[in-house]
């Protein structure tokens, strides 16, 4: 509805909220991808695979298609090549995995836009993640609404 001066009520709040949601969704997607890799590493280590070999195998990223080199580059540039030293904080390994994933996702996202390729946000994997997260959020919210 238009308010004074022909502006719609609320100004740009709708756009700002939408951007905040998309930023939060991207951050959550990055975390999700990092967790997937970390769990893969933990599983491989639990199966007796050596740390360096498990990291090499996880760092293949053949599923990234034309963007595989970006992911491999950030993965190999991270401090993941050697196992954590004794006394490193528990989250050390995950922090490094997440940093490599964040750099990879952001670079891939920018390159996709520059090349005119399908946006990251339009990929089935990303959309499935967002839909699942929204479904879980709505389920939680509906439980809270019923309690009122």
N, C-alpha and C positions, 0 to 999 in steps of 0.2 A: 504494500500500500504506500502511495506517495505521501510524503509529509510536506513540510514547508520547503519551498524552493524546488519542488519537483523531485527531491531526493527520496529514495525509499527509506522507510523507517529502519533504523539500525545502522545506517551508513555502510561501511565496508566490512562489518563484523562477520557477515556470512562468508565472504571470500577469505577473510583471515582465519576463521574457524576451519574452513575447508583445507587451507594450506597447513594449518597446525595438524589436522587429522592426517593429511598425506605425509607430512614430515614424521609423525609418530608411526604411521604404517611402514614407512621406509626404514626407520630405526628398528622397528620390531622385525621386519623382514631380514635385515642384516643380522640381528641377534639370532633369529631362527636358522639362518644359513650357517652361522658360526657354531651354534649348538649341534646342528646336524653333523658338521665336520668333526667337532670335538667328540661327539658320541661315537663316530666312526673310528676315531683314533683310539679312544678308550677300549672299544670292542676289539680292535686289532691288537692292542697291547695285551689285553686279557687273553687273547688267543695265542700269545707267545711270539707275535711278530715283533721284531726289533724296532725301536723308536724311529730310527732314521728311515728304515724301509717303509714303515707305516705312513710316515709323513710324505715320502716320495710317492707312494701309491695314492694317497688322498690328494696330493698336489697335481694330479694329472689334469683334472678339469675338462675332460673331453666333452662333457655335457654342455659346455659354454659356447660351443661352436666357434664362430669367428672371433669371439672374445676370450678364447682359451689362453692366448698369450698374455693378456692382461692379468688374468687370475694366476697363472704360473709365475709371472714376474713378481707380483706382490707376495705370493706364497714363499717363493725362494728368497726374497729380500727380507722377510720377517726373521725374527730370532728363533724360529722353530727348528732349525737344523740340528740342534743338540738338545738332549733331554734337560729338563730343569735341574739346576744344581741343588744340592741339599740346602735347606734353609730358604728357598724361594717361596713366596706366598702361594697358598693353594690355588689361587686364581690365575697365576702367572701364565700357564699354558693357554687357558681360555682367552685371556686378555690379548695375547699375541695372535691367536687364531682370529678373534673378532676384529682386531686392527687390520689384519691382512684382508679379511672379507670386506670390511668397510671401504678400504682403499680400492679394492677390486670392483665392488658394486658401484661406487661413485664414479670411478673412471669409465666403467662400462656404460653407465647411464648417460654420462656426458657425451661419450663417443657415439652412442646410438642416436642421440639427438642431433649431433653434428652431421652424421652420415645420412640422416633421414630414415634410419631403420626403425622397426617397431620399438616403441618405448618400453622400457623395463616394466612399467606399470601396466602394459597391455599384454604381457606374456602370461600364458596359462599358469605357470608355476607361481608367479606373484599374485595373480588374481585368486587362485585357489587358497593361497596363504591368507589373504585379506578376508575372503569369504568365510573361511574356517574361524578366523579370529573374531570376526563380527558375529558369527553364529554363537560362539561361546560367550561373548560379551552380552548378547541379547538374552541368552539363556539365563545368565547370572542376573541380569537386570529384571527379567520377568519373575524370577524367584523373589527378588526384593520387593517388587511391586505387589505380588500376591500377599506378602507379609503385612503390607500396609492395610 
